[in-house]
């Protein structure tokens, strides 16, 4: 029976990351990929839940921001990972395969993103009167918890949870339904969009740029553990910046 694929990138990703000496595994992964269930209905639900949680964190602020972020990220990431798990072994292998080199490459990519933000911070403060105040507002949450604790939460839980949800589930589901490029762009704007509730233009732009940057690398085949590594390294660089300031 002839197999069909959403794009040539599907086969490239699956074959690129399958074990080199296990032909059966490669072929089984490709066959199973075509049997994946439709995750789109769960995507709509998760976006609505994420929007509600982000409103609580950035607008209502009834509890500690970092505790709320920890709970929101964990619940949504675990739920999306569970849906992915039920979808079949193909998607799990494709999304979660890990290579040690991802850590080093992730550090380099995170440094590039950090310097993009550094330059953007400087330029925005020269041309936008409100930029400095809004950037200060972004980092204001650091006083709610010890910076070391924040760094540990970002590195081990919040950062990975973000990637599992936003790239590993939302962008991947959109790409499966609408194509790689549409999934990337739409996923990035949804990721930036949930931050609109903070009424902070600089935060929205920061989230959008991160979504486009991480999402593009995810789209190009640098799969989820790589994206998680970038997110973690970038979070650590940001924490170092906060402690320095």
N, C-alpha and C positions, 0 to 999 in steps of 0.2 A: 504493500500500500504506500502510495507516494505521500511524503510528509509535507506539510505546509508550515510556513513561518511568518511571523509578523514582519520581520526584517532580516537581512543578511547578518546584522549585528548579533542576532540571537544565537545563530550557529557559531559565529566567531567567539562569542563569550563562553558558550558552553564547552567548545572544544579547547579553547585557550586555557581554561582553568580546570579541565578534567585531568585526572592522573594520566601521565604520559603512557604508561605501560598497561593500562586497563581499557582495552577497546570496548569490552562489553559495557563497562560503566559509562563510557562516552555515548555509545549508541542508546543505552537505556535512558540516560538523562535527556537526550534529544527527543526520544519518543514520549517520555513522561511530560516534557515541556508542553507538548501539544494537547495534553489531557488536563491542563490546569483549569481550575474552576474560575468563574467570574468573581473577582474581588471588588468590583465597582460599587456594589451596594454598601459594602462595609466602608469603602472610602468616604462616601457621602456622610455616613454616620460619624466616622472618626473626625472629619473636618468640623462638623457641627459641635461635637464634644470639645475639640481643641479650641474652637472659637469661644465657647462658653467658659472654659478654664482660663483662657488668656484674658477674658473680660474680668474674671475674678482677680487674677494676678495683677493686672495693670490698671484696672479702674476701681473695682470695689475694695480690694486690698484688705480683706477681713483677717487674714492671717499672715504669717511670715512668708515673704516672697519666695525664698529658697525652699522652704518646706512644701509650699504649693507647687513649685516647679518640679521638685523631686517626685511628688505624688502624681501630678499630671503626666509628666514624662514617662514615669514607670508604668502607669496604668495603660496609657496609649501604646507604648512600645511593646509591652507584653501582649496586649490584645492583638496588635498588628502582626507580631511574630507568631502568635498562635494561629492566626488566619493563614499566614504564609506556610506554616508547618502543615496545616490541614490540606493546603493546596497540592502538595506533592513534593517528592525529593528533588525534582528538577530545579524548582525555584530556590529551594533551600541551598542546594549546592552552588547555584549560580550567584546567590546573594552573599552567602556567608563563608565562602572559601577564603582561607587566610594564608598569606605568605609573610615571613619575617621582614622581607624587604619593604612591606607596606609601612612599617614604622619609620624607617629612614626617609623614604620618599614622602611620607605624610608630613614629617618634620620640615622638609624643604618646601613643600607646598604651603604649609601653614605659615612659614616665614614669609613667603611671597605674598600671601593674603594679608599678613600682618602689616607689611610695608605698603601695600595698597591702601589699607585703612589709615596708616600713619600719614601718607601723602594726602588722602582724602580729608582727613581731619584738619590738616594744615590749610588746604585750599578752601574748604567749606567755611572755616573761621574767618578767612579773608573776604569772602563774598556774601556770607549770610550772617546777618546780625544775631539771629537766634541760635546759631549753631553751637556756640560755646555753652550756653545755658542748657541746651537739650543734651549735649554730650555729657555734661556734668550730671544731668538727671539720670542718664543711662547707668553711670557708675555709682549712683547714689545708693543702690541696693547693697553695695559691698559692706555698708555699716551694719546691716541686719544680721550678719554672721561673721565669724572669724574668717579672714581671707584664706587661711590654710584649709579650713573645713570646706569653704566654697570651692577651692581648687580641687579637693578630693572628690566632692560631689560631682563637679563638672567632668572630671577626668574619668571616673569610674561608673557613673550612673547617668547624669543628665546629658552629657555629650553623646555617648553611645545610644541613649534612648531617642534623642533627636534624629540621629541618622537612621535608626531602625524604622521610625515612624515616617519621617519626611522623604527620605530617599528610598529606603528599602521597601516601603509599602506604598506611600502616596504617589511618588514620582514613578515608581516601577509599574503601579497599576494603571496610571494615566498613559504611560508609554505603551503598555500592553494593549490598551484600547484605542489610542489615537496616534501612536507612533512615537519614536524616540525623541524627536525635537519638540513636538507638541507637549509631550510628557514633561520634558525638562523645563521648558518655559512656563507652562501652566503650574507645575509643581513649585517653581521658584516664586511665582507671584502669589500663590496660595500661602506659602511659607511667610513671605513678606506681609501678605494681607492680614494675617491674624495679629500682627503687631500694630496694625493701624489703631486698634482700640486704645493703645497707650497715648494717642494724640501727640506723638513725637516723630517728626519727619525724619530726624537723623536715625532714630531706631529703625523706622521702616526701611530706610535706604540701606542701613547696615545689614538688616535681615535679608533684604532682596539681593544684595551683592553676595552675601554668603550663600544664599540659595542658588544663585546662578553659578557661582564658583564651584561649590561642592556638587551641585547637580550636573554640571557639565562633565566633570571628571567621572562621576558615576555613570553618566550616559556613554562616555567613551570607553568604558570597560574596566575602570578602576573601581572594583566592586565594593560592597558595603564595609568590610573591615578596613579598607584603605580610607574610605570617607570618614569612618569613625576615628581613625588615627589622625587625620587632618583636623577634625573637630577638636579632639583632645589636645593636640599640640597647640592649636590656635587658642583654645581656652586657657592653657597654661601661660602662653605669652601674654594674654590679656590680663591674667591675674598678676603677673610680674609687673606689668605696666601700672596696675592699680596700686600695688604695694609701693612702687617707686614714687607715685604721685601722693 
